[in-house]
Amino acid sequence: MAGLDLTGRTAIITGASRGIGLAAAQAIAAAGGNVVLTARRQESADAGADEVYGNAIGVAAHAVDEQAAQRCIDVTLERFGSVDILVNNAGTNPSYGPLIDQDHARFAKTFDVNLWAPILWTSLATRAWMSEHGGVVVNMASIGGMGFEANLGLYNASKAALIHLTKQLALELSPKVRVNAVAPGVARTKLAEALWKEQESQLNSATALARIGEPEDIGSAVAFLVSDAASWVTGETFVIDGGQRLGDAALFRASASVHA
């Protein structure tokens, strides 16, 4: 599809040394785009870039470090001449348990990385390039931000806020900049490992499409959202969860078997 051709466009993906961020970088590069992958350490960013087939570089930049973020924007403009795409993928979850048991340090880290960083990077990219030339931003949310789960309240609250932020930015930056979010279900990532590693077979059985997600599932969706194929899409949150939000599919399969 011609609309998926990203030749000549440049993307910055935060937290892209592995997992969904790396998959998004690979998908954008496969569509012809230039990609800049960030990670906290330069060696990690370089290792991620080495796994991308195409024009890719790594830049060390902690997501909440404003000076490092600005340097990344500057390096991108010097190397490729534009910042057409921003994928705010960096995320963290240092907290687990009821909200009333969380301390301020865990709250601050969660919201700094998951909410403030997307505001920071979007602001810098907009001022440096997108406000004049146009662009696309994709925020990495989660289906957790659309419901309630035991022990994940703080993380999910940050993702719910990111979904709201996505809509706000879509209005504030229109019509030059499109802003959307992706909300993955449980996928095979390091961040989500505690949710699937010891119970993958049960999750597979409960999921309508009978498997947990792979980083490539989400990376492909990001590539679509930043392309011209999605040129009339903004302010939306694209759920990619294999049907996990539908409920326990195993119950429906059991019912169908009984009536067969």
Disulfide bonds with the S-S distance in Angstrom:
none
